[in-house]
């Protein structure tokens, strides 16, 4: 599946060029940033909250109350790293699920969503139609 992120997504705008035709292939994604980077950079507070509320973290925290040893702290740090990776993955997947090309079409960022098998004929037809139009 393709991903359509960042500068490319922002500059593919008919507001900048009336002749632009933005379309996407079924199953691709469209967003300014991908789910992984979004989880790490845009939603770190959400990730931290999920880590802190996680049942494994809560259980180990309760077990270590009092006077934890260096090994206990190391075990907790490792678990926290592992759970952070899991929670970042969850947030990333949720973000990517929302930022589909279907959503991009609904909000007007792209005009059409086409099946991969139709890319070549679509482009040929589009170019033929453009060549038939008189120049401005």
TORKOL-4160 file (C-alpha; in steps of 0.2 Angstrom, whole numbers, padded with zeros to 4 digits, m for minus):
136
<pt num="1" X="0000" Y="0000" Z="0000"/>
<pt num="2" X="0006" Y="0017" Z="m0004"/>
<pt num="3" X="0008" Y="0032" Z="0008"/>
<pt num="4" X="0005" Y="0050" Z="0003"/>
<pt num="5" X="0013" Y="0061" Z="0016"/>
<pt num="6" X="0021" Y="0077" Z="0021"/>
<pt num="7" X="0025" Y="0090" Z="0008"/>
<pt num="8" X="0018" Y="0080" Z="m0007"/>
<pt num="9" X="0001" Y="0080" Z="0002"/>
<pt num="10" X="0001" Y="0098" Z="0006"/>
<pt num="11" X="0007" Y="0104" Z="m0012"/>
<pt num="12" X="m0005" Y="0093" Z="m0021"/>
<pt num="13" X="m0019" Y="0106" Z="m0020"/>
<pt num="14" X="m0030" Y="0114" Z="m0033"/>
<pt num="15" X="m0029" Y="0130" Z="m0023"/>
<pt num="16" X="m0011" Y="0131" Z="m0030"/>
<pt num="17" X="m0015" Y="0125" Z="m0047"/>
<pt num="18" X="m0032" Y="0123" Z="m0056"/>
<pt num="19" X="m0025" Y="0111" Z="m0068"/>
<pt num="20" X="m0020" Y="0099" Z="m0055"/>
<pt num="21" X="m0029" Y="0082" Z="m0053"/>
<pt num="22" X="m0026" Y="0073" Z="m0037"/>
<pt num="23" X="m0031" Y="0055" Z="m0036"/>
<pt num="24" X="m0026" Y="0040" Z="m0025"/>
<pt num="25" X="m0025" Y="0021" Z="m0028"/>
<pt num="26" X="m0037" Y="0011" Z="m0018"/>
<pt num="27" X="m0029" Y="0005" Z="m0001"/>
<pt num="28" X="m0016" Y="0019" Z="0000"/>
<pt num="29" X="m0015" Y="0032" Z="0014"/>
<pt num="30" X="m0015" Y="0051" Z="0014"/>
<pt num="31" X="m0009" Y="0062" Z="0028"/>
<pt num="32" X="0003" Y="0075" Z="0032"/>
<pt num="33" X="0013" Y="0063" Z="0043"/>
<pt num="34" X="0012" Y="0045" Z="0045"/>
<pt num="35" X="0005" Y="0035" Z="0060"/>
<pt num="36" X="0022" Y="0030" Z="0067"/>
<pt num="37" X="0029" Y="0048" Z="0067"/>
<pt num="38" X="0012" Y="0055" Z="0073"/>
<pt num="39" X="0012" Y="0043" Z="0088"/>
<pt num="40" X="0030" Y="0048" Z="0093"/>
<pt num="41" X="0029" Y="0067" Z="0089"/>
<pt num="42" X="0011" Y="0073" Z="0089"/>
<pt num="43" X="0003" Y="0061" Z="0102"/>
<pt num="44" X="0017" Y="0057" Z="0115"/>
<pt num="45" X="0006" Y="0063" Z="0129"/>
<pt num="46" X="m0007" Y="0050" Z="0123"/>
<pt num="47" X="0006" Y="0037" Z="0122"/>
<pt num="48" X="0012" Y="0040" Z="0139"/>
<pt num="49" X="m0005" Y="0040" Z="0147"/>
<pt num="50" X="m0009" Y="0023" Z="0139"/>
<pt num="51" X="0008" Y="0016" Z="0145"/>
<pt num="52" X="0004" Y="0023" Z="0163"/>
<pt num="53" X="m0013" Y="0016" Z="0163"/>
<pt num="54" X="m0008" Y="m0001" Z="0156"/>
<pt num="55" X="m0012" Y="m0016" Z="0167"/>
<pt num="56" X="0006" Y="m0023" Z="0166"/>
<pt num="57" X="0013" Y="m0007" Z="0171"/>
<pt num="58" X="0000" Y="m0004" Z="0185"/>
<pt num="59" X="0003" Y="m0022" Z="0192"/>
<pt num="60" X="0022" Y="m0020" Z="0192"/>
<pt num="61" X="0021" Y="m0003" Z="0200"/>
<pt num="62" X="0011" Y="m0010" Z="0214"/>
<pt num="63" X="0022" Y="m0024" Z="0217"/>
<pt num="64" X="0037" Y="m0013" Z="0218"/>
<pt num="65" X="0030" Y="0000" Z="0230"/>
<pt num="66" X="0042" Y="0003" Z="0245"/>
<pt num="67" X="0060" Y="0000" Z="0242"/>
<pt num="68" X="0063" Y="m0007" Z="0224"/>
<pt num="69" X="0080" Y="m0014" Z="0221"/>
<pt num="70" X="0091" Y="m0010" Z="0206"/>
<pt num="71" X="0085" Y="m0025" Z="0197"/>
<pt num="72" X="0067" Y="m0021" Z="0201"/>
<pt num="73" X="0070" Y="m0003" Z="0193"/>
<pt num="74" X="0078" Y="m0011" Z="0178"/>
<pt num="75" X="0064" Y="m0023" Z="0175"/>
<pt num="76" X="0052" Y="m0009" Z="0177"/>
<pt num="77" X="0061" Y="0002" Z="0164"/>
<pt num="78" X="0062" Y="m0013" Z="0152"/>
<pt num="79" X="0043" Y="m0016" Z="0154"/>
<pt num="80" X="0040" Y="0002" Z="0151"/>
<pt num="81" X="0050" Y="0003" Z="0135"/>
<pt num="82" X="0041" Y="m0013" Z="0129"/>
<pt num="83" X="0024" Y="m0006" Z="0133"/>
<pt num="84" X="0028" Y="0011" Z="0125"/>
<pt num="85" X="0033" Y="0002" Z="0109"/>
<pt num="86" X="0016" Y="m0007" Z="0110"/>
<pt num="87" X="0006" Y="0009" Z="0114"/>
<pt num="88" X="0015" Y="0019" Z="0100"/>
<pt num="89" X="0010" Y="0005" Z="0088"/>
<pt num="90" X="m0008" Y="0006" Z="0094"/>
<pt num="91" X="m0009" Y="0025" Z="0092"/>
<pt num="92" X="0000" Y="0024" Z="0075"/>
<pt num="93" X="m0013" Y="0011" Z="0069"/>
<pt num="94" X="m0028" Y="0021" Z="0075"/>
<pt num="95" X="m0021" Y="0037" Z="0066"/>
<pt num="96" X="m0017" Y="0028" Z="0050"/>
<pt num="97" X="m0035" Y="0020" Z="0050"/>
<pt num="98" X="m0042" Y="0038" Z="0051"/>
<pt num="99" X="m0031" Y="0045" Z="0038"/>
<pt num="100" X="m0037" Y="0035" Z="0023"/>
<pt num="101" X="m0039" Y="0041" Z="0005"/>
<pt num="102" X="m0057" Y="0039" Z="0008"/>
<pt num="103" X="m0056" Y="0053" Z="0021"/>
<pt num="104" X="m0045" Y="0063" Z="0010"/>
<pt num="105" X="m0058" Y="0062" Z="m0004"/>
<pt num="106" X="m0072" Y="0067" Z="0008"/>
<pt num="107" X="m0063" Y="0083" Z="0014"/>
<pt num="108" X="m0058" Y="0087" Z="m0004"/>
<pt num="109" X="m0040" Y="0084" Z="m0004"/>
<pt num="110" X="m0041" Y="0071" Z="m0018"/>
<pt num="111" X="m0054" Y="0070" Z="m0032"/>
<pt num="112" X="m0054" Y="0051" Z="m0036"/>
<pt num="113" X="m0049" Y="0034" Z="m0029"/>
<pt num="114" X="m0045" Y="0022" Z="m0043"/>
<pt num="115" X="m0041" Y="0003" Z="m0043"/>
<pt num="116" X="m0023" Y="0000" Z="m0046"/>
<pt num="117" X="m0027" Y="m0010" Z="m0062"/>
<pt num="118" X="m0034" Y="0006" Z="m0070"/>
<pt num="119" X="m0020" Y="0018" Z="m0067"/>
<pt num="120" X="m0012" Y="0016" Z="m0085"/>
<pt num="121" X="m0029" Y="0018" Z="m0094"/>
<pt num="122" X="m0034" Y="0032" Z="m0083"/>
<pt num="123" X="m0018" Y="0042" Z="m0086"/>
<pt num="124" X="m0019" Y="0039" Z="m0105"/>
<pt num="125" X="m0037" Y="0045" Z="m0106"/>
<pt num="126" X="m0033" Y="0060" Z="m0095"/>
<pt num="127" X="m0018" Y="0065" Z="m0106"/>
<pt num="128" X="m0028" Y="0063" Z="m0122"/>
<pt num="129" X="m0042" Y="0074" Z="m0115"/>
<pt num="130" X="m0029" Y="0087" Z="m0110"/>
<pt num="131" X="m0021" Y="0087" Z="m0127"/>
<pt num="132" X="m0037" Y="0090" Z="m0135"/>
<pt num="133" X="m0041" Y="0106" Z="m0125"/>
<pt num="134" X="m0035" Y="0122" Z="m0132"/>
<pt num="135" X="m0021" Y="0131" Z="m0123"/>
<pt num="136" X="m0024" Y="0146" Z="m0112"/>
